[in-house]
Amino acid sequence: MRILHIAPRYWPALGGAESHIAELSQRLAAEGHTVTIVTTAAQSLDAFWSRRGQLASPATAEHEGVRILRFPVRHFPMPGIAFPAGRLLIWFLSSIHAPVGLLHGLAKFAPWTPQVRAWLANTDEGFDLVGAFSIVFEGLSYDALRFAKQHRLPFVLTPFTHLGAGPKPGSDRPSRVYTMRHQLDIARRSTALVAMTPTERNYYTAQGVDGARIQVVGSGVTPSRVLGGDEWMFRRQFGIETPIVAYLNALAYDKGAMTTIEALRRLWEQGHKVSLVMAGSMMADVRRYLADLPQSVRERVTVLGPIDEPTKRNLLAACSLLVNPSRIDSFGIVFLEAWLYQKPVIGSTAWGMADVVSDGEDGLLIPFGDAEALAAAIARLLHDRDFATHLGATGEAKVYAQHTWERKYAMLSKLYGDLVESL
């Protein structure tokens, strides 16, 4: 098969979605399929709205058998204001039922990637299937859809929808930018939709997407690439002797970073001897929050920033538990990685997370933003080691039974093959 994948970011960009896209693309290439990734030059997320964001290079590359074509993101004047204002305008127009065509037209400017559009309009390369990822960057997904329809190719959408923690899926503030009317139009017009969880599938079915075209796959891990961490190397490197609570995600309010710090702050005030280690890109809201903390609290938070895979493995080996109390995750690969080390995990009651973490069986779930509940859950796992061990062992068994990439790839490669053969 000749496969075209269109994604906002790709290797070496870090993130759960980026990991999923790279794993699928590389496995397809290893099987002998021709895989081309059309993506942007953005390596860090802020490169979409800031000229100071980190960029990937070169423009054309090959990695693990996958051809990568990177195109620049253009910015309007004052992009730090223009980009969020543009997204807010699109959301407002969607909420008042502006024509879907107008919304698609505006979405191509947030982010603004005209060279992707030009390449798709002018390429004479032949493909058998087009896949698009991350519905929050719907301008790119719509370009992929138009290209597929123009060339009469199957179009597979993997939206990675963040359904939030509101009273119903897609009802709270952050989830609304994943569930706008023109985004749903792309989902309805897809040949197939790959959902991360049953909750995501049910949401799209309720929005008029044919359930027969939705396949729940989720994401996965390759145990041999995750295991092998060295607890004592991590402790020596960072000088930590106490039990460690690990946070592995972008440091942002919606990811639960501030809630995590506030929970540990309560535990420290109660005299608990425990360390907090946070790894991931830091957003501006958390940077301001940390700067305003008392020095006595701030110095107890070990912030590593983005880390490489060996350091992540060592942190997973060293930690007593992992927390990911986010409301904007479509799946949560980090849960699987922690379970491979038989570590208990704590997530939030956001929509879809309960499809991954079974509360009281392989982890604990707390209401999003509830620092008191998170502190109590952490304390319980630190002091009831038998219960914590049980959760971690149950999670490990779940990974091997349901969430290895061998299982996920078998599902996705069959889906791709069936769609191409059906032409």
Secondary structure, 3 states (H helix, E strand, C coil): CEEEEECCCCCCCCCHHHHHHHHHHHHHHHCCCEEEEEEECECCHHHHCCCCCCECCCCEEEECCEEEEEECCECCCCHHHHHHHHHHHHHHHHHCCCCHHHHHHHHCECCECHHHHHHHHHCCCCCCEEEEECHHHHHHHHHHHHHHHHCCCCEEEECCCCCCCCCCCCCCCHHHHHCCHHHHHHHHHCCEEEECCHHHHHHHHHCCCCHHHEEECCCCECHHHHCCCCHHHHHHHHCCCCCEEEEECCECHHHCHHHHHHHHHHHHHCCCCCEEEEECCECHHHHHHHHHCCHHHHCCEEEEECCCHHHHHHHHHHCCEEECCCCCCCCCHHHHHHHHCCCCEEEECCCCHHHCCCECCCEEEECCCCHHHHHHHHHHHHHCHHHHHHHHHHHHHHHHHHCEHHHHHHHHHHHHHHHHHCC
